[in-house]
């Protein structure tokens, strides 16, 4: 997998609320305000998963949001990273025994970065996005090695 050159300058994030109490969602919005202004780093919330590099999920996955979450994950282009913000998305937290919870996010889709907290502060959100960025960079490095290996095999043949 190789990331495009345009990825070097920006990171687009799609946010999905899988059943959150909105505590973490408010902190995500706070990260976009002028105090933190994450857009100056090229981090931008996008409206469709087809344009996103990172899927940011808040809240435990309810039975009603399980299929939409799986579908959103499938709609994202590779390489992609999944970032889970907050205790509820990571463990189920106070909702873990609820009748309508399908489980934490990592039981539904693969997760690359976990950020715990209730609610996560904007600094935690920014830290999580940076970790997701690093995960994508590792994928990029792996993709470049695969291409180099492929070129070496072609040259040897």
C-alpha positions in Angstrom: 0.0 0.0 0.0 1.4 3.4 -0.9 0.0 6.7 0.3 -0.4 9.5 -2.2 1.9 12.5 -2.2 -0.9 14.7 -1.1 -1.1 12.8 2.2 2.1 14.4 3.3 0.4 17.7 4.0 -3.0 16.8 5.3 -5.0 14.2 7.2 -8.8 14.0 6.7 -10.8 12.5 9.5 -14.4 11.1 9.5 -16.1 11.1 12.8 -18.7 8.5 13.7 -20.8 8.4 17.0 -21.5 4.7 17.6 -23.6 5.4 20.7 -21.7 8.0 22.7 -23.1 10.3 25.4 -21.7 13.2 23.3 -19.1 14.0 26.0 -16.2 13.0 23.7 -18.0 14.5 20.6 -18.0 17.9 22.3 -14.3 17.6 23.0 -13.7 16.8 19.3 -15.5 20.0 18.4 -13.3 21.9 20.9 -10.2 20.6 19.1 -11.5 22.4 16.0 -12.1 25.8 17.7 -9.6 28.6 17.4 -7.9 27.7 20.7 -6.5 24.4 19.3 -7.2 24.9 15.6 -6.2 21.5 14.3 -6.9 22.6 10.7 -3.7 24.6 10.7 -1.9 21.2 10.8 -4.0 19.9 7.9 -6.3 17.8 10.1 -9.8 18.3 8.8 -13.2 16.7 9.5 -14.8 15.5 6.3 -18.4 14.6 5.6 -18.0 11.3 3.8 -15.9 8.3 4.7 -14.8 8.0 1.1 -12.6 11.1 1.5 -11.2 10.1 4.9 -7.8 8.7 6.0 -8.8 8.2 9.6 -12.1 6.9 11.1 -12.6 8.5 14.5 -15.2 6.6 16.6 -16.8 7.6 19.9 -19.0 5.6 22.2 -19.7 1.9 22.6 -21.2 0.2 19.5 -24.9 -0.2 19.9 -26.8 -2.9 18.0 -28.4 -0.2 15.9 -25.0 1.3 14.9 -23.0 -1.9 14.3 -23.9 -2.4 10.6 -23.5 1.3 9.7 -20.1 1.3 11.4 -19.0 -1.8 9.4 -20.3 -0.2 6.2 -18.5 3.1 6.9 -15.3 1.1 7.5 -15.7 -0.7 4.2 -16.3 2.5 2.3 -13.0 4.0 3.3 -10.1 3.7 0.9 -7.0 1.8 1.9 -4.7 2.6 3.7 -6.9 3.7 6.6 -6.6 4.0 10.3 -9.2 3.7 13.0 -9.0 5.8 16.1 -11.3 5.2 19.1 -11.7 8.1 21.5 -13.0 7.6 25.1 -13.5 4.8 27.6 -16.9 3.8 26.2 -15.6 3.0 22.7 -12.6 1.2 24.1 -14.2 -1.0 26.8 -17.9 -0.3 26.9 -17.3 1.5 30.2 -20.6 2.0 32.1 -22.6 0.6 29.2 -20.7 -2.8 28.9 -23.6 -4.9 30.3 -26.4 -3.0 28.6 -28.9 -5.1 26.6 -28.4 -3.0 23.4 -24.6 -2.8 23.3 -22.9 -4.9 20.6 -19.5 -4.3 22.3 -16.5 -2.1 22.2 -15.4 -0.9 18.7 -12.5 -3.4 18.4 -15.0 -6.3 18.5 -16.6 -4.9 15.3 -13.8 -3.4 13.2 -10.0 -3.4 13.6 -8.7 -0.5 15.7 -5.2 1.1 15.3 -5.2 3.7 18.1 -7.0 3.7 21.5 -7.3 6.9 23.5 -8.9 6.5 26.9 -10.6 9.0 29.1 -14.1 10.2 30.0 -14.4 12.6 28.3 -11.1 12.8 26.4 -9.7 16.3 26.4 -8.9 18.1 23.1 -5.2 17.4 23.7 -6.0 13.7 23.8 -8.0 13.9 20.6 -5.0 15.7 18.9 -2.6 13.1 20.3 -4.8 10.3 19.0 -4.9 11.8 15.5 -1.1 12.1 15.6 -0.8 8.4 16.6 -3.2 7.5 13.7 -1.0 9.6 11.4 2.0 7.6 12.6 0.2 4.3 12.0 -0.6 5.5 8.4 3.1 6.4 7.9 4.1 2.9 9.0 1.7 1.5 6.4 3.3 3.9 3.9 6.7 2.6 4.8 5.5 -1.0 4.5 4.0 -0.1 1.1 7.2 1.4 -0.1 9.1 -1.7 1.0 6.6 -3.9 -0.9 7.1 -1.9 -4.0 10.9 -2.0 -3.7 10.7 -5.8 -3.2 8.4 -6.0 -6.2 10.9 -4.0 -8.3 13.8 -6.1 -7.1 11.9 -9.3 -8.1 11.2 -7.8 -11.5 14.8 -6.8 -12.0 16.0 -10.2 -11.0 13.7 -11.9 -13.5 
